[in-house]
Amino acid sequence: MNLDMFPQQLQSLQGRLANLYQDANTALQPEANLLLAALKELDTASKILEIATQKLFEQTQKIGKCTSTA
């Protein structure tokens, strides 16, 4: 996995989830409720992953600065 591309891939995932949610929201089948709930959970998980990725990036930057000055 290319770590430089990870934030863009995560953003793309969030866009696809939003599109799926919108499509499922217009469906009239009873299964749509289950699909909507699953998509909401995936959206929440992807946002948590985005925050974790940002924190890891910041920590990596700090570690890099500490090791370069040591």
C-alpha positions in Angstrom: 0.0 0.0 0.0 1.3 3.4 -0.9 1.0 5.5 2.2 1.2 8.8 0.3 -2.0 7.8 -1.6 -3.9 6.6 1.5 -5.6 10.0 2.3 -6.8 10.3 -1.3 -8.0 6.7 -1.2 -9.9 7.3 2.0 -11.5 10.5 0.6 -12.5 8.5 -2.5 -14.1 5.8 -0.2 -16.1 8.5 1.6 -17.4 9.9 -1.7 -18.4 6.4 -2.9 -20.2 5.8 0.5 -22.0 9.0 0.1 -23.2 8.1 -3.4 -24.3 4.6 -2.2 -26.2 6.2 0.7 -27.9 8.6 -1.6 -28.9 5.7 -4.0 -30.1 3.5 -1.1 -32.1 6.4 0.4 -34.2 6.6 -2.8 -34.9 2.9 -2.9 -38.3 1.7 -1.9 -37.5 -1.9 -0.9 -37.6 -2.9 2.7 -34.0 -4.0 2.5 -33.1 -0.3 2.0 -33.3 0.4 5.7 -30.7 -2.3 6.5 -28.5 -1.0 3.7 -28.9 2.6 5.0 -27.9 1.5 8.5 -24.9 -0.4 7.1 -23.8 2.6 5.0 -24.1 4.9 8.0 -21.8 2.6 10.0 -19.3 2.5 7.2 -19.3 6.3 6.9 -18.7 6.6 10.6 -15.9 4.1 10.5 -14.3 5.8 7.5 -14.4 9.2 9.4 -12.8 7.6 12.4 -10.1 6.1 10.2 -9.5 9.5 8.6 -8.9 11.0 12.1 -6.6 8.2 13.1 -4.7 8.6 9.9 -4.2 12.3 10.5 -3.0 11.7 14.0 -0.6 9.0 12.9 0.7 11.3 10.2 1.3 14.1 12.8 3.0 11.7 15.2 5.2 10.4 12.4 6.2 14.0 11.6 7.1 14.7 15.2 9.1 11.5 15.5 11.0 12.4 12.3 11.8 15.9 13.7 13.0 14.4 17.0 15.3 11.8 15.3 16.7 14.4 12.9 17.7 16.7 15.7 19.2 13.9 17.9 
